[in-house]
Amino acid sequence: MTDSRHDQAVSEVGGFSVSLDPTRRVYLVESGRKGVAWLRLMARGVSGHGSLTYGRTAVGELAAAVARITEHDWPLTLTPTSAGTITDLSALSGLDLAADGSELAGTVLAPVAGLLTSSLRHVANPTVLRAGGPLNVVPGEAEALLDGRFVPGFGEDFLSEIARLAGPAVDIEVIDLTAADESDPRHLIVDAMHRSLREEDPGHSSCPTAPRPPPTTPPSHPSASPVTGSPHSSCRPASTSPPCSTVSTNAFRWSP
């Protein structure tokens, strides 16, 4: 049973530090997470015997769309939250994390390279492909399922780019669209984390390097999943994500 008196909770990830050198450690605290877009890509075309020439086929169109999405180099997409985190981590580590395409492997931030790199840009991974039956029959339909994660506040931009990459020959169906979660960096629970870290590990740093004064009363977060430890790093929140209902792209249709 959930106690309705609590509006914040600590969730997954976190609970670890990254050593910048033998005497300095940095702790990353997730205060938000990216939105989720699960999509179905469907291509349709002529069906017939495999010995004939057809030109464009459903499998060919879908394969090309999947290749374009997979090979797409998603650019760095910063919110006010992640921009502040990058500034703080760059100052602490001496690395230029704001440079798009910065390589973290082999640096002091290598242990969290995957988390940081993924949290600063959209991610789209095709995970399932379906088409055909008999080997000698060209299928009339081909389907791919895609797991997409978009930066908070940029859901519509992400879906529009997926539609562009998929192309006009591929229909896109939204299976699930989940808005990003966020929490306020001034919340009392964030300040409590800073105080605990200062007491338990005086040699640590956290991002931001100094907590902001907490408000006198905790803000209300009716639909937010609050502060947790994670890749978005630091005690800053992810910026507000638009409600799912605001995402409107003509190339998309919605599952019932």
N, C-alpha and C positions, 0 to 999 in steps of 0.2 A: 504494500500500500504506500502511495506517495503522500508525503506530508506537504500540504498546499502552502505551508508557511515558508517553505524554502524556494527561492527563485534562482539559485545557483547550485552547481554541482561540479565535481572534478571527474573528468572522464578518462578516456584511454590516452596512451602515449605519455611521454614525459617521465620524470623521475630519474633523469640522467644528466650528466654534464659533458661538455666538450673541452678538452685541455688545449689551451692556446700555447702554453709553455709549461715547464715544471711548476711554476708558481701561480699561474692564472687559469681559471676555469670560467666558462660561460654556460649559463643555463637558459634553455629555450622553453618558453611557456606558450602553448597554443591558446589563442583567445578567439579563434574562429576556424572554420573549415570551408573548403570550396563546395560549390553546388554540384549536384550529380545530374547528368543527362544520359539516360539509357535510351538508345535509339535503334530502330530497325531500318535498314537500308534494303530496298527492294527494286530489282531491275526486271523488266519483262521484255520478251522478244519472241521471235518466231521459234516454233518447236518443230523438229523434223529429224530425218535420218542423218547420222554423222558423216555419211559419205558425200553429202551435198555442200555446196558453197552458200553461205548465208550473209556474209559481211558481218554486220554487228549482231551480237547475240546477247542474251541476258547475262550469261556468265562473263562474257568479255567486258560488258559495260560495268558490271559490279566489280570485277577484278581491277579495272582501271580506277574506279572510284576508291576502292579500298587502298590501292597503292598510293593514290594522291594524298589521302588522309594520313596514312601511315608515315609517309615520307615528309609530310609538312613540318617545317621548322617553326613551331609556335614561338612568337617573340615574347620577350619579357613584358609582363603586364602587371604594373604596380598600382596598388591602392595607396591611399595615405598611410594606412597601417604598415603594409609591406615596405613602402619607401622609407619609413622611419626605421624599420628593422634593418634594412640594408645599410642605411647610414650608420647605425650603431655598430653593426657587425663589421663593417668595413673599417671603422675607426679602431675597433678592438683587435682585429686580425691583421690589419695592414693590407688587405686584399681589396681590389676594386670590384665589389660584388654588383655594382650598378651596370657594369659593362655587359651588354647582351651577349650571351654565349660564353660567359666566363667559365673557365674550367676549374673545378674545385678538387678534382682528383689529385692526390699528391700534396695537398695543402693541409694546414692545421684543421680545416673544416671538412676534410675528407669523410670522417665518420657520419656526417649528416648531409653530405653532398646530394644524395638522391632526394632527401626530404626537402632541402632548400630549393634545389633546381626545379622540382616538380611543383612546389607551392607558389612559385613566382610566375607561372605561365599556365595556360590551358593544357589539358592532356586529353587525347582521344586515341583509344586503342580498340581496333576491331578484335572481338574475342570469339565469335562463332561465324562459320560460313556454312551455308546449306544450298545445294542445287543438285538436280539430276537424279538419275536412277541407273538404268542400263547404260553401259559404257558407249554403246553405239547410237544413243539418242541425244540430240541437242535439246536441253531443257528450255522450257518457255519462261521459267522464273528462276531467279537466284536471289538469295537472302543473306544479309550479314547483320550481326548484332554488334553494337558499338558501345563501349563504356566511356563516357565523356565526363570530365571534371573541369568546371569552369571557375575562373577567379571571381570572387565575390564582387558583385556590381557589374559584371560583364556577361551575364547569361545570354542576352539577346545577340551581342556581338559574336559569341561563341557559336550559337546556332546558325547565324547567318553565314559564318565562315565555313561551317560544316556543309551547309547547303551549296555554297559556291564550289567547294572541293568535290562534292559528290557529283555535281553536274546535273543538267536537265533531264537526263535519261534515267535517273535514279530517284525513286520516291522515298521520302523519309517519314517515318512514323515515330512519334514520341511515346515510348513505353512508360517512362517515369521521368519526372523533372522535379528535383528537390532543391529548394532554395538553400543558400548558404546560411550557416549559423554564425552568431557573433555574440560578443560580450563587451562590456564597457571597461576600458583599461583603468578607469578611476575607481572601479568597484572595490569594496572592502576586501573581498577575497583575494584580489590581486595584490593589494598592499600587504595582506597577511603572508602571502608567499614570499614577498621581498623581505619582510621582517624575519621570517623563519630562515631564509637563506643567509641573511647577514649574521644570525646567531650561530647557525650550524657550520657555515663555511665562510669565514671572514675574507678569504682570498678570492672569492668568486666575483664574477660580473654577471649582469643580466641585461637583457635588452627590453626596453630602454635601460640605460645605465643607472638611472635614478627613477624611482616610482613617482608618479604624479600624486598630489594630495587627494585622498579619497573623498567622495562626496559625503555630506552629513547623513543622507539617507540613500540606501541602495536603489539604483534605477530599476524600473520594471522591465522584464524581458519575457513577455508572454509566450513567445515562440522560439526563444533563443536557447541553444545548448551552450552553456557558459564555458568559463575558462578551464582549459585542460592543457596538458603538456604536449608540445608538438612541433611540426615543421614550420608552420606559419611563423614560428619563432616569436619569442618575446612576449611581453605583457601588453601588447597592443592588440586591438580587436581587428578582425577582418571588417572591411567596410561593408556597408549595408547592401545586401543583394536585393534586386527587385523581386517582388512576388512572382511566382511562376505564371500567374495569370497575365502579367504584363508582357511576356515573351510572345511576340507574334511574328511569324514568318510564313509567307505563303507556301513555301516548299514543304511545310510540315503538316501532318495531320495527327490527331490524337487518338490513342487507344481508348476504347470505352472502359 
